[in-house]
Amino acid sequence: TAEDIVKAAICGADQYELGTTFMITMGCVMQRTCNLSCQPGVTAEGHLFKGNQLNAERYVVHLAASVQDMLVSLGVKSLRELRNRTDLLTVDPRGVRFDLQRALLDRVGLPPPLDDLQLNAAKAIRGEMFTAPAEDTLVHEFSKPEQQTEDAFNPGRVVQLCTQD
């Protein structure tokens, strides 16, 4: 959900896993027999697949809009600005039996945040690890420098999504 993505960004995440959610939007019913026989045909029998890729597209559009709404309500322009903003976290005392606030807000025991040089080196290494260009097209599309502007989440911005085999 958008809330999960925003919370992960506040805690320092710069990537978010949406694979299982995309499988569900395409028709997966979570039978956990993917390798034997996928009844809906999402993974094993492509010729039986009756899913609709528009569901996945709608999910991404609505997720992006929800994340954008949350960013506006927090007063930030991008997820990048939100990274490591632990000052935005609060701890509900009813749900805590140990001092979680110290670990989250004081960063006790955590390594210091990466400086720009270290962050760029890590991104370069991660970029070299992409091995499936067809699957990584969307990642590269949103990683372009011209996309990292104030209007990166502009709802009027057109992004071409297509499947390539």
DSSP file (Angstrom, degrees, kcal/mol; ACC not computed):
  #  RESIDUE AA STRUCTURE BP1 BP2  ACC     N-H-->O    O-->H-N    N-H-->O    O-->H-N    TCO  KAPPA ALPHA  PHI   PSI    X-CA   Y-CA   Z-CA
    1    1 A T     >        0   0    0      0, 0.0     4,-2.0     0, 0.0     5,-0.2   0.000 360.0 360.0 360.0 166.5    0.0    0.0    0.0
    2    2 A A  H  >  +     0   0    0      1,-0.2     4,-2.5     2,-0.2     5,-0.2   0.884 360.0  56.0 -61.0 -38.1    1.0    3.6   -0.3
    3    3 A E  H  > S+     0   0    0      1,-0.2     4,-2.6     2,-0.2    -1,-0.2   0.901 105.9  50.8 -62.2 -40.8    1.3    3.8    3.5
    4    4 A D  H  > S+     0   0    0      2,-0.2     4,-2.4     1,-0.2    -1,-0.2   0.906 110.9  48.7 -62.9 -41.6    3.8    0.9    3.5
    5    5 A I  H  X S+     0   0    0     -4,-2.0     4,-2.3     2,-0.2    -2,-0.2   0.924 112.6  47.1 -65.3 -44.4    5.9    2.6    0.8
    6    6 A V  H  X S+     0   0    0     -4,-2.5     4,-2.4     2,-0.2    -2,-0.2   0.916 113.0  48.7 -65.0 -42.9    6.0    5.9    2.7
    7    7 A K  H  X S+     0   0    0     -4,-2.6     4,-1.8     1,-0.2    -1,-0.2   0.909 111.1  50.6 -63.0 -41.0    6.8    4.2    6.0
    8    8 A A  H  <>S+     0   0    0     -4,-2.4     5,-3.0     1,-0.2     4,-0.3   0.901 110.2  50.0 -63.6 -39.8    9.6    2.2    4.3
    9    9 A A  H ><5S+     0   0    0     -4,-2.3     3,-1.4     3,-0.2    75,-1.4   0.911 107.9  52.9 -64.5 -41.9   11.0    5.4    2.8
   10   10 A I  H 3<5S+     0   0    0     -4,-2.4    -1,-0.2     1,-0.3    -2,-0.2   0.872 108.3  51.3 -60.6 -35.7   10.9    7.1    6.2
   11   11 A C  T 3<5S-     0   0    0     -4,-1.8    -1,-0.3    -5,-0.2    -2,-0.2   0.505 132.7 -91.5 -81.2  -3.5   12.9    4.2    7.6
   12   12 A G  T < 5S+     0   0    0     -3,-1.4    -3,-0.2    -4,-0.3    -2,-0.1   0.440  73.4 147.7 114.8   0.4   15.5    4.5    4.8
   13   13 A A      < +     0   0    0     -5,-3.0    -1,-0.3    -6,-0.1     3,-0.1  -0.379  21.9 178.7 -70.0 145.3   14.3    2.3    2.0
   14   14 A D        +     0   0    0      1,-0.2     2,-0.3    -2,-0.1    -1,-0.1   0.354  69.5  48.9-123.3   1.2   15.0    3.3   -1.6
   15   15 A Q        -     0   0    0     -7,-0.1     2,-0.4   -10,-0.0    -1,-0.2  -0.983  65.7-158.8-137.8 150.9   13.4    0.3   -3.3
   16   16 A Y        -     0   0    0     -2,-0.3     2,-0.5    -3,-0.1   -11,-0.0  -0.995  15.5-131.9-136.0 132.8   10.0   -1.4   -2.8
   17   17 A E        +     0   0    0     -2,-0.4     4,-0.1     1,-0.1    -2,-0.0  -0.732  34.2 157.8 -89.4 121.8    8.9   -4.9   -3.7
   18   18 A L     >  +     0   0    0     -2,-0.5     4,-2.3     2,-0.1     5,-0.2   0.255  39.2 109.4-122.7   8.8    5.6   -5.1   -5.5
   19   19 A G  H  > S+     0   0    0      1,-0.2     4,-2.1     2,-0.2     5,-0.1   0.899  79.9  45.4 -58.1 -48.8    6.0   -8.5   -7.2
   20   20 A T  H  > S+     0   0    0      1,-0.2     4,-2.0     2,-0.2    -1,-0.2   0.904 112.7  52.2 -63.4 -40.6    3.4  -10.5   -5.1
   21   21 A T  H  > S+     0   0    0      1,-0.2     4,-2.3     2,-0.2    -1,-0.2   0.898 108.3  50.8 -63.0 -40.3    0.9   -7.6   -5.5
   22   22 A F  H  X S+     0   0    0     -4,-2.3     4,-1.6     1,-0.2    -1,-0.2   0.894 107.2  54.1 -64.9 -38.5    1.4   -7.6   -9.2
   23   23 A M  H  <>S+     0   0    0     -4,-2.1     5,-2.6     1,-0.2     4,-0.4   0.914 109.9  47.6 -60.0 -41.4    0.8  -11.4   -9.3
   24   24 A I  H ><5S+     0   0    0     -4,-2.0     3,-1.3     1,-0.2    -2,-0.2   0.903 108.9  53.0 -67.8 -40.8   -2.5  -10.9   -7.4
   25   25 A T  H 3<5S+     0   0    0     -4,-2.3    27,-0.3     1,-0.3    -1,-0.2   0.791 107.6  53.6 -64.9 -25.0   -3.6   -8.1   -9.8
   26   26 A M  T 3<5S-     0   0    0     -4,-1.6    -1,-0.3    -5,-0.2    -2,-0.2   0.523 134.5 -84.6 -87.3  -5.4   -3.0  -10.4  -12.7
   27   27 A G  T < 5S+     0   0    0     -3,-1.3    -3,-0.2    -4,-0.4    -2,-0.1   0.465  71.8 153.7 121.6   2.5   -5.2  -13.1  -11.2
   28   28 A C      < -     0   0    0     -5,-2.6    -1,-0.3    -6,-0.2    10,-0.0  -0.398  25.0-167.0 -63.5 136.8   -3.1  -15.1   -8.8
   29   29 A V        -     0   0    0     -2,-0.1    -1,-0.1     0, 0.0    -5,-0.1   0.214  38.9-117.9-110.6  12.8   -5.2  -16.8   -6.1
   30   30 A M        +     0   0    0      1,-0.1    -2,-0.1    -7,-0.0    -6,-0.0   0.887  59.3 151.1  56.2  47.3   -2.2  -17.7   -3.9
   31   31 A Q        -     0   0    0      1,-0.0    -1,-0.1     3,-0.0    -3,-0.0   0.648  50.6-135.8 -79.9 -14.8   -2.7  -21.5   -4.0
   32   32 A R  S    S+     0   0    0      1,-0.1     3,-0.1     2,-0.0     6,-0.1   0.793  78.5 105.1  62.8  32.0    1.1  -22.0   -3.5
   33   33 A T    >>  +     0   0    0      4,-0.1     4,-2.3     1,-0.1     3,-1.0  -0.105  33.8 131.9-123.8  33.4    1.2  -24.7   -6.2
   34   34 A C  T 34 S+     0   0    0      1,-0.3     4,-0.3     2,-0.2    -1,-0.1   0.874  71.4  48.5 -55.6 -43.9    2.9  -22.4   -8.8
   35   35 A N  T 34 S+     0   0    0      2,-0.1    -1,-0.3     1,-0.1     3,-0.1   0.701 118.7  39.6 -75.0 -18.5    5.6  -24.9   -9.8
   36   36 A L  T <4 S-     0   0    0     -3,-1.0     2,-0.3     1,-0.2    -2,-0.2   0.909 134.0 -25.5 -93.9 -59.9    3.1  -27.8  -10.2
   37   37 A S     <  -     0   0    0     -4,-2.3     2,-0.9     8,-0.0    -1,-0.2  -0.780  51.5-147.2-162.5 112.1    0.1  -26.4  -11.8
   38   38 A C    >   -     0   0    0     -4,-0.3     3,-0.7    -2,-0.3     7,-0.4  -0.724  12.4-160.2 -83.7 107.3   -1.1  -22.8  -11.7
   39   39 A Q  T 3  S+     0   0    0     -2,-0.9    -1,-0.2     1,-0.3   -11,-0.1   0.899  90.3  45.1 -59.6 -45.2   -4.9  -23.0  -11.8
   40   40 A P  T 3  S-     0   0    0      0, 0.0    10,-0.7     0, 0.0    -1,-0.3   0.681 110.1-123.9 -73.2 -12.7   -5.5  -19.4  -13.0
   41   41 A G  S <  S+     0   0    0     -3,-0.7     8,-0.4     8,-0.2     7,-0.1   0.652  72.0 128.2  84.3  15.0   -2.7  -19.8  -15.6
   42   42 A V  S    S+     0   0    0    -15,-0.1   -14,-0.1     6,-0.1     7,-0.1   0.922  84.6  10.6 -71.0 -43.2   -0.6  -16.9  -14.4
   43   43 A T  S    S+     0   0    0      2,-0.1     3,-0.2    -9,-0.0    -1,-0.1   0.841 134.8  26.8-106.0 -41.1    2.7  -18.7  -14.0
   44   44 A A  S    S+     0   0    0      1,-0.2     2,-0.8     2,-0.1    -5,-0.1   0.909 118.4  38.5 -98.8 -47.0    2.5  -22.2  -15.5
   45   45 A E    >>  +     0   0    0     -7,-0.4     3,-1.4     1,-0.2     4,-0.6  -0.767  56.9 175.4-112.4  88.4    0.0  -22.4  -18.3
   46   46 A G  G >4 S+     0   0    0     -2,-0.8     3,-0.8     1,-0.3    -1,-0.2   0.811  78.5  61.8 -61.0 -31.4    0.1  -19.1  -20.3
   47   47 A H  G 34 S+     0   0    0      1,-0.2    -1,-0.3     3,-0.0    -2,-0.1   0.709 105.5  47.9 -70.8 -17.1   -2.4  -20.4  -22.8
   48   48 A L  G <4 S+     0   0    0     -3,-1.4    -1,-0.2    -7,-0.1    -2,-0.2   0.548  83.3 121.2 -93.3  -9.4   -5.1  -20.7  -20.1
   49   49 A F    <<  +     0   0    0     -3,-0.8    -8,-0.2    -4,-0.6   -22,-0.1  -0.349  29.4 170.4 -65.8 125.1   -4.4  -17.3  -18.6
   50   50 A K        +     0   0    0    -10,-0.7    -1,-0.2    -2,-0.2    -9,-0.1   0.235  34.9 126.1-115.1   9.9   -7.5  -15.1  -18.6
   51   51 A G        -     0   0    0    -11,-0.2     2,-0.5   -25,-0.1   -24,-0.1  -0.068  55.8-127.6 -67.4 170.9   -6.1  -12.2  -16.5
   52   52 A N    >>  -     0   0    0    -27,-0.3     3,-1.5     1,-0.1     4,-0.6  -0.979   4.0-154.3-126.7 120.0   -6.1   -8.6  -17.6
   53   53 A Q  H 3> S+     0   0    0     -2,-0.5     4,-1.9     1,-0.3     3,-0.2   0.680  90.8  75.7 -68.8 -15.0   -2.9   -6.5  -17.5
   54   54 A L  H 3> S+     0   0    0      1,-0.2     4,-2.9     2,-0.2    -1,-0.3   0.818  86.9  62.1 -63.8 -28.6   -5.1   -3.4  -17.1
   55   55 A N  H <> S+     0   0    0     -3,-1.5     4,-2.2     2,-0.2    -1,-0.2   0.919 104.9  46.0 -61.7 -42.4   -5.6   -4.4  -13.5
   56   56 A A  H  X S+     0   0    0     -4,-0.6     4,-2.2    -3,-0.2    -2,-0.2   0.904 112.9  50.2 -66.4 -40.7   -1.8   -4.1  -12.9
   57   57 A E  H  X S+     0   0    0     -4,-1.9     4,-2.3     1,-0.2    -2,-0.2   0.925 110.9  48.6 -63.5 -44.1   -1.7   -0.8  -14.7
   58   58 A R  H  X S+     0   0    0     -4,-2.9     4,-2.7     1,-0.2     5,-0.3   0.899 109.3  54.0 -62.1 -40.2   -4.6    0.5  -12.6
   59   59 A Y  H  X S+     0   0    0     -4,-2.2     4,-2.8    -5,-0.2    -1,-0.2   0.937 109.3  47.1 -59.5 -47.2   -2.9   -0.6   -9.5
   60   60 A V  H  X S+     0   0    0     -4,-2.2     4,-2.7     2,-0.2    -1,-0.2   0.912 112.9  49.1 -63.0 -42.7    0.3    1.3  -10.3
   61   61 A V  H  X S+     0   0    0     -4,-2.3     4,-2.2     2,-0.2    -1,-0.2   0.935 115.1  43.4 -63.2 -46.2   -1.6    4.4  -11.2
   62   62 A H  H  X S+     0   0    0     -4,-2.7     4,-2.4     2,-0.2    -2,-0.2   0.878 113.5  51.8 -68.6 -36.9   -3.7    4.3   -8.0
   63   63 A L  H  X S+     0   0    0     -4,-2.8     4,-2.7    -5,-0.3     5,-0.2   0.935 110.8  47.9 -63.0 -45.8   -0.6    3.4   -5.9
   64   64 A A  H  X S+     0   0    0     -4,-2.7     4,-2.5     1,-0.2    -2,-0.2   0.904 112.2  49.4 -62.0 -41.2    1.3    6.4   -7.3
   65   65 A A  H  X S+     0   0    0     -4,-2.2     4,-2.3     2,-0.2    -1,-0.2   0.903 111.8  48.5 -65.0 -40.3   -1.6    8.7   -6.7
   66   66 A S  H  X S+     0   0    0     -4,-2.4     4,-2.1     2,-0.2    -2,-0.2   0.910 112.0  48.4 -66.4 -42.0   -1.9    7.5   -3.1
   67   67 A V  H  X S+     0   0    0     -4,-2.7     4,-2.5     1,-0.2    -2,-0.2   0.921 111.1  51.5 -62.7 -42.9    1.8    7.9   -2.5
   68   68 A Q  H  X S+     0   0    0     -4,-2.5     4,-2.4     1,-0.2    -2,-0.2   0.913 108.6  50.9 -60.9 -42.9    1.6   11.4   -4.0
   69   69 A D  H  X S+     0   0    0     -4,-2.3     4,-2.2     1,-0.2    -1,-0.2   0.904 111.1  48.4 -60.9 -41.2   -1.3   12.4   -1.7
   70   70 A M  H  X S+     0   0    0     -4,-2.1     4,-1.6     2,-0.2    -1,-0.2   0.890 109.8  52.0 -67.4 -38.3    0.6   11.1    1.3
   71   71 A L  H  X>S+     0   0    0     -4,-2.5     5,-2.3     1,-0.2     4,-0.9   0.912 109.8  49.5 -63.4 -41.5    3.8   13.1    0.3
   72   72 A V  H ><5S+     0   0    0     -4,-2.4     3,-0.8     1,-0.2    -2,-0.2   0.922 109.6  51.0 -62.5 -43.5    1.7   16.2   -0.1
   73   73 A S  H 3<5S+     0   0    0     -4,-2.2    -1,-0.2     1,-0.3    -2,-0.2   0.799 111.7  48.1 -66.4 -26.7    0.2   15.7    3.4
   74   74 A L  H 3<5S-     0   0    0     -4,-1.6    -1,-0.3     2,-0.2    -2,-0.2   0.580 113.8-120.0 -87.3 -10.3    3.7   15.3    4.8
   75   75 A G  T <<5S+     0   0    0     -4,-0.9     2,-0.3    -3,-0.8    -3,-0.2   0.779  70.9 121.5  79.5  27.3    4.9   18.4    3.1
   76   76 A V      < -     0   0    0     -5,-2.3    -1,-0.3    -6,-0.1    -2,-0.2  -0.855  56.4-144.0-119.9 159.4    7.6   16.8    1.0
   77   77 A K  S    S+     0   0    0     -2,-0.3     2,-0.3     1,-0.2    76,-0.3   0.701  76.4   9.8 -95.7 -21.6    8.1   16.7   -2.8
   78   78 A S     >  -     0   0    0     -7,-0.1     4,-0.8     1,-0.1     3,-0.3  -0.970  69.8-109.5-153.0 164.3    9.5   13.3   -3.3
   79   79 A L  H  > S+     0   0    0     -2,-0.3     4,-1.0     1,-0.2     3,-0.4   0.820 116.0  64.3 -64.6 -30.6   10.2    9.9   -1.7
   80   80 A R  H >4 S+     0   0    0      1,-0.2     3,-0.6     2,-0.2    -1,-0.2   0.895 100.7  49.7 -60.8 -40.2   13.9   10.8   -1.9
   81   81 A E  H 34 S+     0   0    0     -3,-0.3    -1,-0.2     1,-0.2    -2,-0.2   0.753 108.6  55.3 -67.8 -23.0   13.3   13.8    0.5
   82   82 A L  H >< S+     0   0    0     -4,-0.8     3,-1.7    -3,-0.4    -1,-0.2   0.665  79.0 117.0 -85.4 -17.9   11.5   11.4    2.8
   83   83 A R  T << S-     0   0    0     -4,-1.0   -73,-0.2    -3,-0.6   -74,-0.1  -0.263  88.2  -0.6 -59.6 134.0   14.3    8.9    3.2
   84   84 A N  T 3  S+     0   0    0    -75,-1.4     2,-1.5     1,-0.2    -1,-0.3   0.708  83.7 143.0  61.5  24.5   15.7    8.6    6.7
   85   85 A R    X   +     0   0    0     -3,-1.7     3,-2.2   -76,-0.3     4,-0.2  -0.463  10.9 158.0 -89.1  63.4   13.4   11.2    8.1
   86   86 A T  G >   +     0   0    0     -2,-1.5     3,-1.4     1,-0.3    -1,-0.2   0.636  59.7  79.0 -65.9 -12.0   12.9    9.3   11.4
   87   87 A D  G 3  S+     0   0    0      1,-0.3    -1,-0.3    -3,-0.2    -2,-0.1   0.711  86.9  60.5 -66.3 -17.3   11.8   12.6   13.0
   88   88 A L  G <  S+     0   0    0     -3,-2.2     2,-0.3   -78,-0.1    -1,-0.3   0.578  88.4  93.9 -83.7  -9.9    8.5   11.9   11.3
   89   89 A L    <   -     0   0    0     -3,-1.4     2,-0.4    -4,-0.2   -82,-0.0  -0.598  53.1-173.3 -84.9 143.0    8.0    8.7   13.2
   90   90 A T        -     0   0    0     -2,-0.3     2,-0.5     2,-0.0    -2,-0.0  -0.969  17.8-134.4-129.4 151.7    6.2    8.5   16.5
   91   91 A V        -     0   0    0     -2,-0.4     5,-0.1     5,-0.0     3,-0.0  -0.913  12.5-135.4-109.9 127.6    5.9    5.5   18.7
   92   92 A D    >   -     0   0    0     -2,-0.5     3,-1.5     1,-0.2     4,-0.3  -0.721  12.4-150.4 -79.6 115.6    2.5    4.5   20.2
   93   93 A P  G >  S+     0   0    0      0, 0.0     3,-0.8     0, 0.0    -1,-0.2   0.746  91.4  64.4 -63.2 -22.7    3.3    3.7   23.9
   94   94 A R  G 3  S+     0   0    0      1,-0.2    -2,-0.0    -3,-0.0    -3,-0.0   0.793 105.1  44.5 -70.1 -25.4    0.4    1.2   24.0
   95   95 A G  G <  S+     0   0    0     -3,-1.5     2,-0.5     2,-0.0    -1,-0.2   0.365  98.1  85.7-100.5   6.4    2.2   -1.1   21.5
   96   96 A V    <   +     0   0    0     -3,-0.8     3,-0.1    -4,-0.3    -5,-0.0  -0.916  35.3 168.4-116.0 129.9    5.7   -1.0   22.9
   97   97 A R  S    S+     0   0    0     -2,-0.5     2,-0.3     1,-0.0    -1,-0.1   0.455  76.8  36.1-111.8  -6.9    7.1   -3.2   25.6
   98   98 A F  S    S-     0   0    0      0, 0.0     2,-2.2     0, 0.0     3,-0.3  -0.882 105.1 -81.4-136.5 171.1   10.7   -2.1   25.1
   99   99 A D     >  +     0   0    0     -2,-0.3     4,-0.9     1,-0.2     3,-0.2  -0.463  59.0 153.0 -80.6  77.6   12.3    1.1   24.1
  100  100 A L  H  >  +     0   0    0     -2,-2.2     4,-2.4     1,-0.2     5,-0.3   0.777  64.4  70.0 -73.0 -27.7   11.8    1.1   20.4
  101  101 A Q  H  >>S+     0   0    0     -3,-0.3     4,-2.9     1,-0.2     5,-0.6   0.894  96.0  52.1 -59.1 -41.0   11.9    4.8   20.2
  102  102 A R  H  >5S+     0   0    0     -3,-0.2     4,-1.5     1,-0.2     6,-0.9   0.929 110.8  47.3 -62.3 -44.1   15.6    4.9   21.0
  103  103 A A  H  <5S+     0   0    0     -4,-0.9     4,-0.4     1,-0.2    -2,-0.2   0.892 120.6  37.0 -65.5 -39.5   16.4    2.5   18.2
  104  104 A L  H  <5S+     0   0    0     -4,-2.4    -2,-0.2     2,-0.1    -1,-0.2   0.908 126.9  30.6 -81.4 -43.3   14.3    4.3   15.6
  105  105 A L  H  <5S+     0   0    0     -4,-2.9    -3,-0.2    -5,-0.3    -2,-0.2   0.818 124.1  40.9 -91.7 -31.8   14.8    7.9   16.4
  106  106 A D  S  <<S-     0   0    0     -4,-1.5    -3,-0.2    -5,-0.6    -1,-0.2   0.552  93.3-136.6 -93.5  -7.7   18.3    8.0   17.9
  107  107 A R    >   +     0   0    0     -4,-0.4     3,-1.6    -5,-0.3     2,-0.2   0.810  35.3 179.6  56.5  33.3   19.8    5.6   15.3
  108  108 A V  T 3   +     0   0    0     -6,-0.9    -1,-0.2     1,-0.3    -2,-0.1  -0.478  67.0   8.0 -66.6 129.6   21.6    3.8   18.1
  109  109 A G  T 3  S+     0   0    0      1,-0.3    -1,-0.3    -2,-0.2    -2,-0.1   0.434 103.3 118.0  80.7  -1.0   23.7    0.9   16.8
  110  110 A L  S <  S-     0   0    0     -3,-1.6    -1,-0.3    -7,-0.1     0, 0.0  -0.734  70.3-109.5 -97.4 147.7   23.0    1.8   13.2
  111  111 A P        -     0   0    0      0, 0.0     3,-0.1     0, 0.0    -1,-0.1  -0.351  45.5 -92.3 -67.7 156.7   25.7    2.7   10.7
  112  112 A P        -     0   0    0      0, 0.0     3,-0.1     0, 0.0    -5,-0.0  -0.326  52.3 -89.4 -66.0 153.5   25.8    6.4    9.7
  113  113 A P        -     0   0    0      0, 0.0     2,-0.1     0, 0.0  -101,-0.0  -0.269  51.1 -97.0 -60.1 150.8   23.9    7.3    6.5
  114  114 A L        -     0   0    0     -3,-0.1     2,-0.1     1,-0.1     0, 0.0  -0.428  34.8-129.6 -69.0 141.2   25.8    7.0    3.3
  115  115 A D     >  -     0   0    0     -2,-0.1     4,-2.6    -3,-0.1     5,-0.2  -0.336  35.7 -92.8 -80.4 175.8   27.4   10.2    1.9
  116  116 A D  H  > S+     0   0    0      1,-0.2     4,-2.4     2,-0.2     5,-0.2   0.868 125.3  51.5 -60.2 -39.4   26.8   11.1   -1.7
  117  117 A L  H  > S+     0   0    0      2,-0.2     4,-2.0     1,-0.2    -1,-0.2   0.934 113.0  44.2 -64.4 -46.6   29.9    9.4   -3.0
  118  118 A Q  H  > S+     0   0    0      1,-0.2     4,-2.3     2,-0.2    -2,-0.2   0.888 113.2  52.2 -65.0 -39.2   29.1    6.1   -1.2
  119  119 A L  H  X S+     0   0    0     -4,-2.6     4,-2.2     2,-0.2    -2,-0.2   0.910 109.9  48.0 -64.7 -43.0   25.5    6.3   -2.4
  120  120 A N  H  X S+     0   0    0     -4,-2.4     4,-2.1     2,-0.2    -1,-0.2   0.879 111.3  51.1 -65.5 -37.8   26.5    6.8   -6.0
  121  121 A A  H  X S+     0   0    0     -4,-2.0     4,-2.2     2,-0.2    -2,-0.2   0.912 110.5  48.9 -65.1 -41.9   29.0    3.9   -5.8
  122  122 A A  H  X S+     0   0    0     -4,-2.3     4,-2.5     1,-0.2    -2,-0.2   0.895 110.8  50.6 -64.4 -39.8   26.2    1.6   -4.4
  123  123 A K  H  X S+     0   0    0     -4,-2.2     4,-2.5     2,-0.2    -1,-0.2   0.888 108.9  51.8 -65.1 -38.6   23.8    2.7   -7.2
  124  124 A A  H  X S+     0   0    0     -4,-2.1     4,-1.6     2,-0.2    -2,-0.2   0.921 111.5  46.5 -64.3 -43.4   26.5    2.0   -9.8
  125  125 A I  H  X S+     0   0    0     -4,-2.2     4,-0.7     1,-0.2    -2,-0.2   0.924 113.7  48.4 -63.4 -44.1   27.1   -1.5   -8.4
  126  126 A R  H >< S+     0   0    0     -4,-2.5     3,-0.8     1,-0.2     4,-0.4   0.879 108.0  55.6 -64.6 -37.0   23.3   -2.2   -8.2
  127  127 A G  H >< S+     0   0    0     -4,-2.5     3,-0.9     1,-0.2    -1,-0.2   0.842 103.8  54.4 -64.0 -33.3   22.9   -0.9  -11.8
  128  128 A E  H 3< S+     0   0    0     -4,-1.6    -1,-0.2     1,-0.2    -2,-0.2   0.694  97.9  66.2 -71.9 -18.5   25.4   -3.5  -13.0
  129  129 A M  T << S+     0   0    0     -3,-0.8     2,-0.3    -4,-0.7    -1,-0.2   0.598  70.1 111.5 -82.1 -10.4   23.4   -6.3  -11.4
  130  130 A F    <   +     0   0    0     -3,-0.9    -3,-0.0    -4,-0.4    -4,-0.0  -0.496  34.2 163.8 -65.0 123.6   20.4   -5.9  -13.7
  131  131 A T        +     0   0    0     -2,-0.3    -1,-0.2     1,-0.2    -2,-0.0   0.528  58.0  60.2-120.4 -10.9   20.4   -9.0  -15.8
  132  132 A A    >>  -     0   0    0      1,-0.2     4,-1.8     2,-0.0     3,-0.7  -0.793  58.7-176.3-122.2  87.7   16.9   -9.1  -17.3
  133  133 A P  H 3> S+     0   0    0      0, 0.0     4,-0.6     0, 0.0    -1,-0.2   0.838  81.3  56.6 -56.5 -37.0   16.5   -5.9  -19.4
  134  134 A A  H 34 S+     0   0    0      1,-0.2     3,-0.5     2,-0.2     4,-0.3   0.901 113.2  40.5 -62.7 -39.2   12.8   -6.7  -20.3
  135  135 A E  H <4 S+     0   0    0     -3,-0.7     3,-0.3     1,-0.2     4,-0.3   0.763 115.8  50.9 -78.7 -25.1   11.9   -6.9  -16.7
  136  136 A D  H  X S+     0   0    0     -4,-1.8     4,-2.5     1,-0.2     5,-0.2   0.382  78.8  98.8 -95.2   4.2   14.0   -4.0  -15.6
  137  137 A T  H  X S+     0   0    0     -4,-0.6     4,-2.4    -3,-0.5    -1,-0.2   0.913  84.7  48.3 -57.8 -44.4   12.7   -1.5  -18.3
  138  138 A L  H  > S+     0   0    0     -3,-0.3     4,-2.0    -4,-0.3    -1,-0.2   0.892 110.1  52.1 -65.4 -39.4   10.3    0.1  -15.8
  139  139 A V  H  > S+     0   0    0     -4,-0.3     4,-0.7     1,-0.2    -1,-0.2   0.937 112.8  44.7 -60.9 -46.6   13.0    0.5  -13.2
  140  140 A H  H  X S+     0   0    0     -4,-2.5     4,-0.6     1,-0.2     3,-0.5   0.869 108.4  58.6 -66.7 -35.3   15.3    2.2  -15.7
  141  141 A E  H >< S+     0   0    0     -4,-2.4     3,-0.7     1,-0.2    -1,-0.2   0.918 112.1  39.4 -59.1 -44.2   12.5    4.4  -16.9
  142  142 A F  H 3< S+     0   0    0     -4,-2.0    -1,-0.2     1,-0.2    -2,-0.2   0.540 109.6  62.5 -84.7  -6.0   11.9    5.8  -13.4
  143  143 A S  H 3< S+     0   0    0     -4,-0.7    -1,-0.2    -3,-0.5    -2,-0.2   0.470  72.9 118.9 -95.8  -2.6   15.6    6.0  -12.7
  144  144 A K  S X< S-     0   0    0     -3,-0.7     3,-1.8    -4,-0.6     4,-0.5  -0.379  71.6-125.8 -64.7 140.1   16.4    8.5  -15.5
  145  145 A P  G >  S+     0   0    0      0, 0.0     3,-1.5     0, 0.0    -1,-0.1   0.850 108.9  59.4 -57.0 -36.0   17.9   11.7  -14.1
  146  146 A E  G 3  S+     0   0    0      1,-0.3     3,-0.3     2,-0.1    -2,-0.1   0.706 100.6  57.9 -68.7 -15.2   15.3   13.8  -15.9
  147  147 A Q  G <  S+     0   0    0     -3,-1.8     2,-0.7     1,-0.2    -1,-0.3   0.612  86.6  80.1 -84.5 -12.5   12.6   11.9  -14.0
  148  148 A Q  S <  S+     0   0    0     -3,-1.5    -1,-0.2    -4,-0.5     2,-0.2  -0.184  72.6 109.8 -90.6  43.5   14.1   13.0  -10.6
  149  149 A T  S >  S-     0   0    0     -2,-0.7     3,-1.6    -3,-0.3     4,-0.2  -0.459  89.2 -86.7-107.8-177.6   12.5   16.4  -10.6
  150  150 A E  T 3  S+     0   0    0      1,-0.3     3,-0.5    -2,-0.2    -3,-0.0   0.823 126.1  52.5 -59.9 -31.8    9.8   18.0   -8.6
  151  151 A D  T >   +     0   0    0      1,-0.2     3,-1.9     2,-0.1    -1,-0.3   0.061  69.3 119.3 -96.0  27.3    7.1   16.7  -10.9
  152  152 A A  T <  S+     0   0    0     -3,-1.6    -1,-0.2     1,-0.3    -2,-0.1   0.822  85.4  37.2 -60.9 -30.2    8.3   13.1  -10.8
  153  153 A F  T 3  S+     0   0    0     -3,-0.5    -1,-0.3   -76,-0.3    -2,-0.1   0.048  82.8 145.9-108.5  25.0    4.9   12.1   -9.4
  154  154 A N    X   -     0   0    0     -3,-1.9     3,-1.8     1,-0.2    -3,-0.1  -0.470  46.3-145.0 -63.2 121.6    2.9   14.5  -11.5
  155  155 A P  T 3  S+     0   0    0      0, 0.0    -1,-0.2     0, 0.0   -90,-0.1   0.723  99.1  57.3 -64.5 -18.7   -0.4   12.8  -12.3
  156  156 A G  T 3  S+     0   0    0      2,-0.1     2,-0.3     0, 0.0    -2,-0.1   0.569  81.6 108.8 -85.2  -8.3   -0.4   14.5  -15.7
  157  157 A R    <   -     0   0    0     -3,-1.8     2,-0.5    -6,-0.1    -5,-0.0  -0.511  67.3-135.4 -72.1 130.4    3.0   13.0  -16.7
  158  158 A V        -     0   0    0     -2,-0.3     2,-0.5     2,-0.0    -2,-0.1  -0.762  21.5-175.0 -91.5 127.4    2.7   10.3  -19.3
  159  159 A V        -     0   0    0     -2,-0.5     2,-0.7     2,-0.0   -18,-0.0  -0.990  21.9-134.6-121.8 124.4    4.6    7.1  -18.7
  160  160 A Q        -     0   0    0     -2,-0.5     2,-0.5     2,-0.0    -2,-0.0  -0.692  25.3-175.6 -82.4 115.4    4.6    4.5  -21.5
  161  161 A L        +     0   0    0     -2,-0.7     2,-0.3     2,-0.0  -104,-0.0  -0.947  14.6 150.9-111.3 128.9    4.0    1.0  -20.0
  162  162 A C        -     0   0    0     -2,-0.5     2,-0.5     2,-0.0    -2,-0.0  -0.986  41.3-118.2-151.0 159.8    4.2   -2.0  -22.2
  163  163 A T        -     0   0    0     -2,-0.3     2,-0.4     2,-0.0   -28,-0.1  -0.861  27.4-171.5-101.5 135.6    5.0   -5.7  -22.0
  164  164 A Q              0   0    0     -2,-0.5    -2,-0.0   -30,-0.2     0, 0.0  -0.993 360.0 360.0-127.7 129.8    7.9   -6.9  -24.1
  165  165 A D              0   0    0     -2,-0.4    -1,-0.1   -31,-0.0   -31,-0.1   0.417 360.0 360.0 -98.1 360.0    8.8  -10.6  -24.5
